Amino acid sequence: MINSKTILSALTSCLKTIDIPELGKKLQGKVRDFYILSDKRVIITTDRQSAFDIILGHIPFKGSVLNLLAAFWF
């Protein structure tokens, strides 16, 4: 379990967006940024929190947890 001190210190370094120009045009959803390559889709899950199509803020480690869940199930 992550302690509250670690979470508070991570608030300033949340992954809000990503930019990798080498992958081409970036498409941005509410929570994920993604690139479509010729035969693949690259999905980056950020720490953005949204509700009702509005970005509310950022939650430390949210993107990491969602990526781990996707890796487990898919």
Buried (B, 14 or more C-beta within 10 A) or exposed (E): EEEEEEEEEBEEEBBEEBEEEEBEEBEEEBBBBBBBEEEEEBBBBBBBBEEEEEEEEBBBBBBEEBBEEEEEEE
